[in-house]
């Protein structure tokens, strides 16, 4: 795996290298870094392994064509949105084809589409809420819940004691819940005002 050589280089640095010399190899390293994430996102939406694998390839091509048009700050978040939008388009197209075949039986497709949109809305709120908690809490929560690190691994990576790690995770989780409840309430109020 060629990206192992570049493990120590951050996403932001790889993007900077790409913006300096337009060498798509830097984007290739980033895509390789997040291939499993992409596959997971596509599986979550499409529920079909072959369609998910095909979509990952299509997303790779889309990224290679689109990346030069934007000044991307957070590659992983941007890539997630590209993947999500691609999958939603696939589902919408599939829903249209399904509707053409069976006019009366589209409720299931529509319901699952709405459910996915609702889940994504929650994920976006969570991502925004993560930005509002303290950096130590944010780092520990991401390492524990998203990267599946143990308390011991987090302590090794961050230099925090085990007690600090547990405290940051517990407080971070509580603060995220409070922030998300507040954001959901605000969102609900805004939609009621319309």
Secondary structure, DSSP 8 states (H G I E B T S, - for coil): -GGGGGTTS-HHHHHHHHHHH--HHHHHHHHHHTHHHHHHHHHHHH--HHHHHHHHHHHHHHHHHHGGGS--S-HHHHHHHHHHHHHHHHHHHHHHHHHHH-TT--HHHHHHHHHHHHHHHHHHHHHHHHTTS-HHHHHHHIIIIIS---HHHHHHHH---HHHHHHHHHHHHHHHHHHHHHHHHHHHHHHHH-
